[in-house]
Amino acid sequence: MGYKNLRECVRDLEARGELVRIECEIDPNLEAAAIQRRVYQAGGPALYFARVKGSRFPMVGNLFGTLERTRTIFRDTLDTLACLAALKINPASFLKNPLKYAGVPRGALHLLPKRVKSGPILAGRTSLSQLPQLKSWPDDGGAFITLPQVYSESIRNPGWRQSNLGMYRVQISGGHYRPEAEVGLHYQIHRGIGVHHAEALEQGVPFRVNIFVGGPPSLTVAAVMPLPEGMPELSFAGVLGGHRISLVTPPGQLPMPAEADFVITGTVDPQRTLPEGPFGDHLGYYSLAHDFPVVQVDQVYHRHGAIWPFTSVGRPPQEDTSFGAFIHELTGDLIPTVLPGVHAVHAVDAAGVHPLLLAIGSERYVPYARQRRPQELLTIANAILGQGQLSLAKYLLLTAREDQPDLDVHDVPGFFRHILERVDWRCDLHFQTCTTVDTLDYSGSALNAGSKVVIAAAGEARRRLTTDLPAELSLPAGFSNPRVAMPGVLLVQGPSCSRPRHTTDPRMEAFCLSYAPESAINRFPLIVVVDDSTFVASSLNNFLWTAFTRSDPALDLYGIGASITGKHWGCAGALVMDARSKPHHAPPLMDDPAVEKRVDALGTPGGPLHGII
């Protein structure tokens, strides 16, 4: 049942024709990541780099590059997971069809890790500099581990039952770190390791961490799963992997998977930080250098025949898109059991995941009312923004299932159409200002700081959306090239933005004041001002990425006919979003042309990627 280690997975995928072995030397400095991104975009196979420049360890990438391959990797346990989920949703279903759930008890046994006295991971030792020095983007601050599994335990209640396994960024070279002795540990807000860090600060003592790389593929997925409080990731990895996770504990160390490929052990001084980054991240920009915790490294263990797994992140879609789709398959049906009244949520990958969340809920507060309006939806919105990583949503668009029972949160254009047909900008915008946002989102007022807005719309459609530009449309000086992104959404190219970080833009305010709520431009309920309207209009993904990664709701939403009533802001005409690049935004990611030429050569006739890219 399942793969006990990464080597078994690689062999099986190769036998199935789902993995290509590349024997020529590959440079982990930019080239490996560029290859992986190109093959991912082509829907290609997993990649095994047998010869890695500067390291004796081979690399494997794009393992989870398609949803189909991810399902294949975990094919032995998906039915068990589906049964466990069904029992949580409706425990009475077991009584109706007990044979259907015959494999559940055995699956539940895999929740418990297995202690062993020794294991393959203890076979060898190496150093940080001997690991593949993966650098994904030209301006990255050094080499990074891109698929790390960072393990920590509670100081107050040590042991695996109070452990956390999270995929937090690990910088192994560059910056101010002492070579061979220190690595950077970047974790975002609302991550489990933060609880252990807080305990260490409170007690004034260091805390230990282990950084696993490789091992059973189920551990990699477990490290990114949004699990409920109190469920250790090691338990989920056992169920997903179809076997108990074997743990070995060297003297004075935390436990580590016996079948891991690499484990870096070390200690975090809870008071000490160093600048970590920059790093090209999944919003499509560089996350810049900021102070984050430091791991003082003790040992770097590796097994014989160890393989270094990696990925590259950047503007979506990337390999982590497949992670997200797979996680949704596993957890989507459980949403109503965690958030009553919520029927579906979708963190939109093309918008960088956290910047845009679509949701469908119930609106039953006044079922006899002549006209439905958002009431219960606002209660649901507060619940969503108080739940785990959903709390990092910046734009939450929420509507009622009663208005269109077949509405699908994954049909993004259809969802936008539904909202824009019904929204009343005078009362349906609900802001949270001076709050927390995703660590990687630079549109806000500071690191981890910004604003949110809930757009809740319910009831009958109040307008018909158009894609026709009004013949009488005129734009103020400096604004040009109107384009239609989708029904009801008008793009306008604006002048370069130079507004200070904490202020609104007078030119945007003047734009709105140049129109009355009756002006023809208001036939589009949403107007988005951008740097390049032709680029943004060219694809749905370009629109989603630009609009929601380059705007902060409190500072970048304006309105035609705007007013404040009882401290509630709204507008009688169109809502106007400023999605231009701002001086405080992080720079977008750009490929290195010389590296791209080397990748092109691998796809020519006779090259190992011919017919793939």
N, C-alpha and C positions, 0 to 999 in steps of 0.2 A: 504494500500500500504506500504510494507516494515515494518521492526521492528522499533518501536519507542524507544526501550531500549533493553539492553542486556538480561533482564529476559524473554522478549517475544521470543527472539532468542533461548535461552536455552530450554525453554518449547517446542518450535516447533521442534527443532532438536531431543529432547528426544522422542517426539511423533512419529517422523519419524524413530526412531531406529538409529539415527546418533550421539547419545550422550550416554555415559555410566556414571552412577552415582556410585562413589566409597565412601562407608560409613566408611571404616576404616581410622584411623588417618594417614595423610600423612605429612611428614616433608618438609617444603619449602626449607630447607637447603639441596640442592643437589638432594633429592629424587624426588620431584615434576618434576623438569626439566628432570631428567633421565627417568622417566616414559613417559613424553610427547615425548621425542626424540624416545624412543623405539616404542611407539604406532604410531608415525608419520612414522617411517621406515616401519612399517607393513601395512601402508595404513589404519590405524584404525580410530575409531570414535573420536569425541570431548570427553573431559574428564571433569567431574564435581567432584571436591574433596569437599565433604560435611564437613569434619573435618580436619582442618589445624592446625598443631601443633603451639602453641604460638599465634594464632590469632582467633578471633571469626568470621572472614569473610571467606566464602567459595571461592574456586578458580575454574576457568574454563580455560582449555587449549586445544590446537589443534583444535580450532574452524575452522581455515582456513587450516586444515591439508591436504585436498585434493582439487584439482581444482574443482571437481564436487560439493563438499560441499560448496565451496565459491560461485559457480554459483547458488546453491540452495538458499543461504542466500539472494542473490540479484536478485532472479528470477523475481520479479515483475517489475523491472526497466531496465533490460538489453535491451529490445527492444527499449525503449525510448532513452537510451544512444546510441544505434546503429543508430537510426534515426538522432539524433543530430550530430553524427560523419559523417554520410552520407551527411547531408546538408552542413557541413563545407567543405567536399571534393568536392561536386558538388551541389551547391545551386539550379541549374536548375532542379534537380530531384524532387523537390517539385511540380513544375508545371506539370511534367509528371505524377505524381501519388500522388495527394494531400491526398487521403484517407489513404495512407500508413503512413502519418505523422500526423494523426488526434490527436494523444496523445501528440505531441510535445509541443503545447502551455501550456497544464497543467503541463507537466514536467518542462518547463521553469519557471513556477511560484514557483517551489520548490527551485529555486536559492536564493531566499530571505529568510534569517532567520526571525523568528517570535519573537518579544519581548514579554515576559510575566512577570508578577509581582512577581510570586513565582513558586516553582517547587519542585519535590521530592528531588533534590540534597541538599536542605537547611534543610532537616529534622534532620540530626544528625551531631555531631562533634566527631572526634577521634584524635589520635596522630600518628606520624610516626611509633613509635615502635609497635603500635597495628595493623598495616598493615601486610599482609603476607610478611615475610622476605625472599624473593626468592633469592637464590644463585644457579647459574646454574652449575658452574665448580669449582673444588677444590681450585684453586688459585685466584678466584675472590676476589676483595678487600672489598666486603661487599654485602649487599642486594641491588638489583636493580629493578626498574620498567622496564619491557621489552616491554610493549605495551603502552607507554605514548603518549599522544597527547599534545604537548607543545604549548600553545597559547600565542601570543604576538601581540602588535599593534604598529604602527608607532607613535613615539612621535610627529612628525611634523603634521601628519594627523591622529589623533586617530579615532577609529571606526573600525567596522568589515570589511569594504570595503578595508582597507589597513592592514589587519591582516595577520598573518602567523600561520598555524597549522602544526607542524612538529613532526616526531617521533624521538626525540633526547634522548639519554640515560640519565637516572636519577638514581643516586646512593643515597639511603636513609639511609645508615648506614655504619660504618667503616671509615677508612681513618682519615683525620683531621677535619671532619665535627663535629660541636657541636650537640650532640644528641638531637633529638626532635626539633631542631631549624634551621638546614641547610641541604640542599641536593645539590649534584653535578649535573651540567648540561653540558653534553658532546655533543657538536654538531660539525659535520664535516664541512670541507670547502665547499663552494658553497651551503649553506643552508640559507633559507629565514630569519631565526631569526638573522643571522649575519648583515643584513641591519639595523634591529632595534637596535642591539647592537652598531653598528657604529654611529647611530644617537645619542644614549645616551652618548657615549664617546665624540662626538663633542660638545654636549650641557652641558656635565659635570653633568648629572643628572642620578639617577637610573631609571630603567624601570621595569614595572610589568610583571609578567608572571603568567599564570594559567596552571596547569598540570592536564589534564582530564584523567581519567582512566575509561574504560567501556563506558556505554551509547550506543547510536545507533551504530551498527557495521559499518555503512557507515562512521562514523567519523574516525574509525581506519584505513580504507583503504584510506580515503582522506588525512590522515596525511603522507602517504608514496607515494602519487601520484606525479609524475613530471608534475605539472600543468604549463601552460604558465603564464608568468609575468602578473600580474593584475587580475588573477582569484583567489579569496579567496577559500581556502579549505572548508570553511563552505558552500559555494554555491555548490561546487561539491558534498559534503556530502548530501545536500538536494536532489539533483537530483538522486544520487545513492540510497539513502534511500527511495525515493518515498514520501517524506513529508518535509515541511519546518522545519529546526532545531530550536527548541524553546530555547531561550536564556534568562537567568535571570541574573540581575546585582545587587548584594548586594552593599550597600553604600561604596564608596571608592575602589571598586574592578573592575576588568575587567569582561566582560560577561562570563558566563559559561553555558554549556548545562543543561537545566532544568532536563533532563532525565539521566544525567551522573550518574555513580555509586560512583565515588570519584572525588574530585577536591582539589588539593593542591594549595593554593594561596601564592604568595610571591613576593619578589622584588630582582632584580639583581643589585648589585653595579658594574657598568661597568668596574671599575678599579681593582676589586678584583678577584683573582683566588686561587684555592687550588688543590693539586694533586687528580685526579680522576682515578679510576681503581686500579688494573688491572681488565680486563673483557674479558671473552671468546667471541670472535666475529665471524662474518660470513665468514671471510677468513679462519677459522679453526685454528687460533692462538689466544693467549692472546694479546689484545691491552694493553700496559703497562701503568703505572701511569704517567700522564702528567698534567700540570696545565690547568684547565678549569674553566669556570664561576661557581659561587656559588649562590644558591637561598636562601635568608633569608625567612623562612617560616612564614606565618601569621596564616593560618587556614588550617585544613584538614576537608573538608566536606564529608559527605556520605549520601546516601539515605537509607531508611529502606529496608532491604533485599538486601543490596549491594553485588555484586559478583565481585571478583578480577580476571580479565582476565590476562593471561600471555602466554609467549612463551619462548622457549629456542633457542638461535642461536649458531651456530658452523659450522664446515666444511660442505659445501653443499653436498647433498640436505637436507634442513631443512624446517620448516613450512614457512619461508619467501620465499622459492622457489615457493610455491603456490601463494603468493602475487605477485611475479614477473610475473608468467605466466598469472595471472588474469589481471594485469596491461597491459601486452602486448596485450591481447585480446581486452582491451578497447581502447588502444591508437595506436596499430601497424599500422592501416590503415591511421592514421593521419600524419605519419612521412613525406611523400612527401609534405604535405601542409606546414610543418614547415621547412623542408630542401629540397628545390627543387633539383632534380637530384638524391636524395636518394630513393631507392625502398624498402629497408629493413635493419634493424639493429637487432643484437642479442647480448646482454650483457650476456656472458656465465656464467651461475650460478655455474657450477662445478669448474670454475676457480676463484670464488670469486666475480663475477659480473664485477667490474670495471677493474680488471687486463686484461681482454680479451674482445674485441668488434669486432664482425664480421659485415661486411656491404657490400651491393651491391648497386652500383651506375650506372650512365650512362657514357659512353665514346663517346662523339659526336663531340669533338673539330675539328677533321680532318677526317670526314667520308669517304673521298676519298683516304686516305692514304693506301699504299699497305700493311702495317702492323700496326695493332693497338698497341699503347703503352699508359701507364698511363699519361694523361694530365688533362682532366676534373676531373678525379678521385682525383687528388691532390687538386684541388679547393674544391671538396666535402669533402675531409679529413679535410681541415682547417675549413670548416663549421661545421662538426660534432664535432671537438674538441673545437669549440666555443659555443656549445649549451648545456646549463644547466648541468645536471649531466653527460651527455655524455663526457663533457670536462675532466672527471677524468679517461677516458680510458688510460691504460698504453700501451697495444699492440692493435693497430687498424689494422685489416686485411681487405683489401678492394679490390673488383674486379668489373669487368664490366658485366652488365646484357647482353650486346650484345654477349658476348662470350658463354654464356650458359643460355638461358632465363629461364629454369626450375630449376636453382640452388637455393637451399633452405638454408638460413642462419642457420636454426635450425638442419640441417643435418651436424653436426660438422665434422665427418670424411670425408664426401663428399666435404665440403667446403675446408678443409685442402688439400685434394687431388687436387682440382681445383687450388688452389693458388700455391702449390708446383710444379705442372706440368708446370706452366707458369712463375714463379718468376725468375728474373734476379738479383742475389744478388749484381751485380756490380752497378746497378742504381736504384733498386726498394726499397731501405731502406732509410727512411727519419726520422731523429732523431730530437727530441726537448730535449735539455739538460737543467739542472738547472731550472726545472719547477715544477709545483704543481702536486701532485698525491693524491690519496685517503688517508685520515687521518689514516685509519686502515692498510695501506700497509707499512710494515717495510723493504721492499727490497731496498728502496731508500737511499738517503744520509742523511736524517733527517726527523723529523715529518713533514708531508705535502710536502716533497721535494723529488724529484727524476727526472726521465726522461721518455720520451715516444718514441715510434717508430711507424711510419706508414709503413706498408708493402702493397704496391699497385701493383697489377699484372694484366696485360691485354694482349690480343692477343692470338695467337695460342699456343697450348702446345709445349714446347721446349724440354721436356724429358718424358720418361716413368718411372714411379715410380716402385720400387722393394721392395719386402719383403724378399729377399734372401741375407743372409750374404755372402760376397765374400769369396771364399775359401782361398785367399791369404791375408785376413785381419789380420793385426798385430797391437797391441796397445802399446803405450809407457809404460815404467815402471810406476806402480802406477794406471794404468787404466785397467779395466777388465770387464768381464761379459757383452759383447755386446748383446743387445736384440732389437727386432723391436717393436716399439710402434704402428705403422700403416704404410701403404705404404709411403716410402720416409722419414721416421723418425727413426733414429737409436739412441738407448739409450746406454750410456757407463757409467759404474760405476767408479767414480773418487775417489781420496784420499780425506780425510777430508780437508775442506777449512778453512784457517786461515787468509785470506786476510783482511787488514784494510778496514774500511768502504768506504774510498774515493779513493781506488786504484784498479787497475786490478790485476789479479793473474798471476804471472810469469809461473806457471805450466800450466795454460790454454794457454798462449801464446806459450809455448814450445810444447804443444800438437799440436797446429795448424801448427807450423813451421816444425814438423816432417813429414808433408805430403805435396805433391805438388798437384796443381789443377787436375792433371791427375791421382792421386792415386785412387785405387779401392774404398776407403771409401767414395769418392765423389759421388758414385752412390746414396747415401742418401743425398739429398740437405739440410736436417736439422739433425744435431747431437746435442743431449741433454745430458750433463754430469750431473749425479745425484748421490745421496748417495747410493741408493739401486735400481738398475735397475730391479730386479725381481719384487719388489713392484710396481714400476712405470709402468712396462709393463703389470701388471695383469689386468688393466681395463682402459678404456678411461678416467673415472673420476680421477683416480690416476695420469694419465699423465697430464691432464689439470690443476689439482690442484698443482702438484709439479712444472711444468714448468713455470707457469705464476704467482704464488705467491712467488716464491723463486728466482726471477731474476729481475734485474734492467737493462733496455735495454742499457744504455750508458756504464755501467761497466761490464755487464755479457754477452754481445754478442761479439763473436770473429769470425774469419773466416779463412779458408784455402786460401792462396793466397790473403790476405788482402792488400789493398792499399788505399791511399787518393789522390783523384784527384780534384783539385779546391775546397778543403775543404769538398768534399763529400767522405764518407767512404763506401767501398764496398769490396766484395771478389769474386775472380774468381772461387773458389771451394765452399765447403759446408759452410753454416752458422753454427756456433757452439755456443750453449747456455749453460751457466753455471747455472744450476738449483739446485746446492747443497745448503744445509743450511749454512749460514754465521754466524760468531760470533755475529753480530749486529741484527740478525733476532729475532723476538719474538718466544717463545716456542710454539709448537703445543698443542692442547687440548687433554687431556687424561681423560677417565672415571675413577671414583673411584671404584675399584673392590668390596669393601664392599657394596656400594650403589647398584651396579649392581646385587649383590646377593639378596638384598631385593626386587629389581624389578622382578627378576626371580621368586621369591616366589609368587608374585601377579599373575603370569601367570600359576601357577600349578593348577591341578584339584581342584575345590572349590574356587579358587582365583577369584577376580573380573575381572581380565584380561585374564582368561583362554579362549583359543581359539582366542585371539587377538594378543598376543605376544608369 
